[in-house]
Amino acid sequence: MLSRRIRTALAGVALATGLAGCFQPLHGPQFGAIQPMLGSVDVVQMEGHFGHQLKSELDFLFNNGEPPAAPKYRLSIAPAGTSGSVIVNVDSGRPQMMNYATVANYSLVSIADSKVVSFGTARSNASYDRDSQRFATIRAQRDAEIRAAKALAEEIKIRVIADLSKTRG
């Protein structure tokens, strides 16, 4: 029994050692070269509260909220969000818990040559409780929009960093 455990452990160590060079940390030493590229991304203005929140989050993640001095890339995003009921109160038939689902198609273009550097679709969800008080429900939905925008911005940032690191090499 002991030899089986040792063989399993050795196989795990061998597998981990073999794959050690395949993974690259997102915020490792190579991120220092990506940061100036990320700071030169101009996020295009979007409509609505959710669009404004998403742009603010991306501006903060890319360049600490400052507009880029000399933008080299333009990030265009088409966000959309919908609310749907998840749990319905059996007695009243009214929704009790809601889900705010978001989807955003994005495209990062190099300003110099209009070449598409990164594109894709990002998604996020945030749930909120629906209350009998109307203003509490409105505020809860607004908070869900903010949380969804933060999650969406993080996902887009990670994808943009991955694609920018490919163009750097």
MOSUL-V911834 format. One record per run of one state. SS is the DSSP state (helix for helix, strand for strand, loop for the rest). FROM is the first residue (numbers start at 1). TO is the last residue. If there is no record, write none. Layout:
ss: <SS & SS>
from: <FROM & FROM>
to: <TO & TO>
//
This chain:
ss: <loop & helix & loop & helix & loop & strand & loop & helix & loop & strand & loop & strand & loop & strand & loop & helix & loop>
from: <1 & 2 & 23 & 31 & 39 & 41 & 44 & 48 & 64 & 73 & 89 & 95 & 111 & 116 & 130 & 134 & 169>
to: <1 & 22 & 30 & 38 & 40 & 43 & 47 & 63 & 72 & 88 & 94 & 110 & 115 & 129 & 133 & 168 & 169>
//
